């Protein structure tokens, strides 16, 4: 499988719209082209056959993160930025 991360093109097109002849294309060319180097390695390749037996690592949310999440919840479901600012001030006083 060949993976090309990005490919850019720049085209020039010149059309003329006249009363007698209608639309006529006078110029239609590709001015510039860039392509990033292709990746030819297998992107699904697993280097080791041994399963990962290490336990997952989770980070406990802090009180300020939980409080700000509650403030955003209040804004989106009850509306009003006044409630948000009141909630943020309450959170900051709590910390």
TORPA-660154 format. One line per 4 residues: their letters; for each residue x, y, z of N, C-alpha, C, CB. Coordinates in nm, 3 decimals. Each point is the difference from the previous one (the first is absolute). Glycine has a CB too. Layout:
<pts>
a	X Y Z X Y Z X Y Z X Y Z ~ ...
</pts>
This chain:
<pts>
xxxx	0.084 -0.117 0.000 -0.084 0.117 0.000 0.089 0.124 0.000 -0.185 -0.124 0.122 ~ 0.147 0.222 -0.200 0.075 0.124 -0.011 -0.084 0.111 0.061 0.122 -0.079 -0.209 ~ -0.067 0.150 0.306 -0.071 0.108 0.067 0.069 0.132 -0.033 -0.074 -0.155 0.187 ~ 0.001 0.247 -0.251 0.053 0.133 -0.031 -0.067 0.097 0.096 0.042 -0.057 -0.247
xxxx	0.033 0.114 0.343 -0.061 0.083 0.103 -0.070 0.125 -0.053 0.175 -0.084 0.150 ~ -0.114 0.153 -0.247 -0.062 0.123 -0.051 0.042 0.021 -0.144 -0.004 0.103 0.231 ~ -0.090 -0.050 -0.308 0.027 0.030 -0.140 -0.072 0.131 -0.033 0.026 -0.248 -0.062 ~ 0.049 0.346 0.011 -0.056 0.133 -0.029 0.014 0.031 -0.149 0.057 0.077 0.233
xxxx	-0.160 -0.013 -0.288 0.000 0.040 -0.140 -0.040 0.147 -0.010 -0.055 -0.237 -0.073 ~ 0.110 0.305 -0.028 -0.040 0.137 -0.030 -0.031 0.007 -0.149 0.143 0.096 0.189 ~ -0.268 -0.064 -0.219 -0.046 0.006 -0.138 -0.033 0.144 -0.037 -0.090 -0.235 0.016 ~ 0.101 0.265 -0.147 -0.041 0.129 -0.055 -0.105 -0.028 -0.106 0.227 0.109 0.048
xxxx	-0.339 -0.038 -0.040 -0.106 -0.017 -0.097 -0.052 0.137 -0.039 -0.064 -0.227 0.096 ~ 0.061 0.254 -0.226 -0.046 0.127 -0.052 -0.116 -0.027 -0.095 0.232 0.104 0.023 ~ -0.348 -0.051 0.012 -0.118 -0.016 -0.085 -0.053 0.137 -0.039 -0.056 -0.220 0.110 ~ 0.000 0.227 -0.229 -0.058 0.123 -0.050 -0.146 -0.029 -0.033 0.224 0.083 -0.093
xxxx	-0.311 0.003 0.140 -0.142 -0.014 -0.027 -0.043 0.113 -0.092 -0.041 -0.112 0.224 ~ 0.013 0.078 -0.349 -0.040 0.101 -0.098 -0.146 -0.020 -0.038 0.236 0.013 -0.087 ~ -0.293 0.091 0.033 -0.141 -0.005 -0.041 -0.019 -0.094 -0.120 -0.031 0.234 0.086 ~ 0.122 -0.228 -0.181 -0.016 -0.078 -0.123 0.043 -0.146 0.014 0.037 0.210 -0.124
xxxx	0.076 -0.234 0.190 0.057 -0.135 0.003 -0.026 -0.075 0.132 0.174 0.084 -0.156 ~ -0.227 -0.020 0.256 -0.023 -0.065 0.129 0.129 -0.009 0.080 -0.189 -0.131 -0.101 ~ 0.199 0.030 0.185 0.121 -0.017 0.082 0.105 -0.077 -0.079 -0.137 0.001 0.212 ~ 0.256 0.055 -0.216 0.114 -0.065 -0.064 0.116 -0.005 0.098 -0.076 0.080 -0.228
xxxx	0.138 -0.195 0.242 0.117 -0.014 0.086 0.125 0.026 -0.084 -0.120 -0.168 0.150 ~ 0.195 0.270 -0.112 0.121 0.035 -0.073 0.124 -0.066 0.059 -0.106 0.215 -0.060 ~ 0.104 -0.237 0.190 0.119 -0.054 0.066 -0.045 -0.092 0.112 0.135 0.206 -0.056 ~ -0.079 -0.325 0.060 -0.030 -0.096 0.107 0.125 -0.085 0.021 -0.250 -0.005 -0.056
xxxx	0.339 0.051 0.145 0.128 -0.070 0.021 0.028 -0.018 0.148 0.088 0.094 -0.216 ~ 0.000 -0.189 0.242 0.049 -0.023 0.136 0.130 0.078 0.016 -0.109 -0.232 0.014 ~ 0.111 0.327 0.082 0.117 0.085 0.019 0.103 -0.062 0.093 -0.145 0.196 -0.040 ~ 0.098 -0.265 0.142 0.090 -0.048 0.104 -0.056 -0.126 0.061 0.079 0.233 0.047
xxxx	0.012 -0.322 -0.003 -0.040 -0.125 0.064 0.102 -0.036 0.107 -0.115 -0.079 -0.212 ~ 0.065 0.041 0.329 0.088 -0.047 0.108 -0.059 -0.127 0.058 0.077 0.235 0.053 ~ 0.009 -0.332 -0.031 -0.043 -0.124 0.062 0.103 -0.039 0.106 -0.120 -0.074 -0.211 ~ 0.073 0.048 0.332 0.089 -0.044 0.107 0.052 -0.139 -0.034 -0.125 0.140 0.172
xxxx	0.240 -0.178 -0.118 0.052 -0.133 -0.028 -0.098 -0.108 0.046 0.233 0.089 0.022 ~ -0.244 -0.191 -0.102 -0.095 -0.109 0.029 0.057 -0.093 0.107 -0.089 0.014 -0.235 ~ 0.000 -0.061 0.320 0.034 -0.099 0.101 -0.031 -0.137 -0.058 -0.047 0.161 0.192 ~ 0.147 -0.244 -0.203 -0.023 -0.132 -0.058 0.005 -0.110 0.104 0.096 0.083 -0.212
xxxx	-0.071 -0.048 0.337 0.004 -0.103 0.103 -0.141 -0.040 0.039 0.219 0.091 0.085 ~ -0.231 -0.203 -0.024 -0.130 -0.049 0.044 -0.039 0.075 0.126 0.042 -0.228 -0.101 ~ -0.149 0.306 0.092 -0.041 0.081 0.114 -0.065 -0.085 0.109 -0.031 0.194 -0.153 ~ -0.009 -0.316 0.121 -0.063 -0.088 0.097 0.098 -0.101 0.059 -0.213 0.028 -0.123
xxxx	0.341 -0.008 0.096 0.102 -0.094 0.045 0.018 0.010 0.151 0.116 0.016 -0.223 ~ -0.125 -0.129 0.291 0.028 -0.006 0.143 0.137 -0.066 0.015 -0.250 -0.015 0.064 ~ 0.341 0.087 0.001 0.138 -0.047 0.006 0.020 -0.117 0.095 0.070 0.228 -0.055 ~ -0.158 -0.243 0.148 0.016 -0.108 0.096 -0.128 -0.085 0.003 0.162 0.140 0.138
xxxx	-0.145 -0.267 -0.120 -0.115 -0.091 0.006 -0.050 -0.016 0.144 0.088 -0.121 -0.203 ~ -0.010 0.167 0.301 -0.040 -0.013 0.140 -0.109 0.101 0.034 0.231 -0.082 0.060 ~ -0.336 0.040 0.007 -0.104 0.095 0.039 0.049 0.092 0.112 -0.177 -0.166 -0.067 ~ 0.122 0.284 0.073 0.036 0.096 0.104 -0.076 -0.036 0.127 0.044 0.183 -0.173
xxxx	0.029 -0.223 0.276 -0.063 -0.043 0.125 0.002 0.108 0.108 0.067 -0.233 -0.055 ~ -0.017 0.350 0.022 0.004 0.107 0.099 -0.141 0.056 0.019 0.240 0.056 -0.061 ~ -0.275 -0.019 0.185 -0.134 0.052 0.024 -0.015 0.140 -0.060 -0.015 -0.137 0.212 ~ -0.106 0.175 -0.247 -0.021 0.136 -0.053 0.022 0.104 0.109 -0.163 -0.090 -0.167
xxxx	0.210 0.206 0.126 0.028 0.108 0.094 -0.105 0.109 -0.019 0.249 -0.052 -0.001 ~ -0.321 0.083 0.107 -0.102 0.104 -0.003 0.043 0.113 0.091 -0.181 -0.170 -0.047 ~ 0.146 0.291 0.009 0.030 0.118 0.079 -0.129 0.044 0.068 0.191 0.070 -0.155 ~ -0.186 -0.053 0.285 -0.117 0.046 0.074 -0.024 0.148 -0.029 0.042 -0.173 0.181
xxxx	-0.166 0.211 -0.213 -0.027 0.142 -0.025 0.010 0.080 0.129 -0.149 -0.062 -0.192 ~ 0.196 0.184 0.178 0.012 0.086 0.117 -0.136 0.065 0.029 0.246 0.044 -0.049 ~ -0.257 0.015 0.164 -0.125 0.065 0.040 -0.034 0.115 -0.094 0.044 -0.063 0.238 ~ 0.056 0.138 -0.282 -0.025 0.113 -0.089 -0.050 -0.048 -0.136 0.178 0.133 0.119
xxxx	-0.126 -0.244 -0.169 -0.046 -0.053 -0.128 -0.146 -0.044 0.008 0.233 -0.075 -0.052 ~ -0.269 0.008 0.159 -0.138 -0.044 0.019 -0.092 0.121 0.013 0.079 -0.211 0.110 ~ -0.035 0.310 -0.035 -0.082 0.119 0.022 -0.021 0.076 -0.131 0.086 0.015 0.235 ~ 0.017 -0.001 -0.317 -0.016 0.069 -0.128 -0.087 -0.080 -0.095 0.224 0.106 0.033
xxxx	-0.216 -0.237 -0.028 -0.088 -0.083 -0.082 -0.146 0.023 0.039 0.182 -0.173 -0.025 ~ -0.208 0.181 0.154 -0.137 0.026 0.047 -0.045 0.138 -0.048 0.037 -0.148 0.203 ~ 0.053 0.247 -0.200 -0.035 0.134 -0.047 -0.037 -0.001 -0.148 0.154 0.098 0.172 ~ -0.077 -0.168 -0.254 -0.032 -0.009 -0.142 -0.131 -0.073 -0.022 0.244 0.003 -0.054
xxxx	-0.270 -0.105 0.133 -0.126 -0.073 -0.008 -0.117 0.095 0.029 0.116 -0.214 0.070 ~ -0.098 0.298 0.030 -0.105 0.097 0.036 -0.025 0.095 -0.116 0.066 -0.016 0.243 ~ 0.039 0.064 -0.308 -0.016 0.095 -0.111 -0.073 -0.064 -0.116 0.210 0.117 0.070 ~ -0.172 -0.239 -0.109 -0.058 -0.061 -0.118 -0.143 -0.048 0.021 0.227 -0.066 -0.065
xxxx	-0.263 0.027 0.185 -0.133 -0.054 0.020 -0.098 0.100 0.060 0.106 -0.221 0.027 ~ -0.057 0.319 0.047 -0.090 0.101 0.055 0.021 0.135 -0.067 -0.001 -0.122 0.217 ~ 0.110 0.138 -0.285 0.027 0.123 -0.074 0.040 0.113 0.091 -0.161 -0.074 -0.171 ~ 0.213 0.176 0.110 0.035 0.120 0.075 0.142 -0.001 0.051 -0.236 0.017 0.064
xxxx	0.311 0.081 -0.110 0.139 0.012 0.044 0.010 0.052 0.143 0.066 0.039 -0.236 ~ -0.171 0.023 0.287 0.002 0.048 0.138 0.016 -0.119 0.095 -0.145 0.200 -0.061 ~ 0.071 -0.307 0.033 0.012 -0.121 0.083 0.141 -0.056 -0.006 -0.241 -0.050 -0.040 ~ 0.303 0.058 -0.080 0.136 -0.052 -0.016 0.097 0.078 0.088 -0.053 -0.070 -0.235
xxxx	0.044 0.202 0.230 0.093 0.081 0.080 -0.023 -0.018 0.149 0.009 0.166 -0.185 ~ -0.134 -0.178 0.226 -0.030 -0.026 0.142 0.059 -0.135 0.041 -0.214 0.137 -0.015 ~ 0.199 -0.236 -0.073 0.052 -0.133 0.029 0.153 0.001 0.008 -0.200 -0.101 -0.115 ~ 0.265 0.172 0.024 0.147 0.008 0.001 0.050 0.069 0.125 0.003 0.005 -0.249
xxxx	-0.070 0.102 0.290 0.040 0.070 0.124 -0.017 -0.093 0.119 -0.068 0.223 -0.099 ~ -0.041 -0.300 0.100 -0.019 -0.096 0.110 0.109 -0.106 -0.001 -0.247 0.039 -0.010 ~ 0.286 -0.083 -0.109 0.109 -0.100 -0.009 0.131 0.056 0.051 -0.114 -0.103 -0.196 ~ 0.143 0.228 0.157 0.127 0.059 0.041 0.004 0.023 0.152 0.020 0.110 -0.226
xxx	-0.133 -0.077 0.285 -0.004 0.018 0.145 0.020 -0.134 0.071 -0.153 0.197 -0.029 ~ 0.111 -0.303 -0.035 0.008 -0.133 0.060 0.140 -0.057 0.001 -0.231 -0.036 -0.073 ~ 0.311 0.078 -0.026 0.135 -0.056 -0.014 0.093 0.055 0.104 -0.036 -0.027 -0.244
</pts>
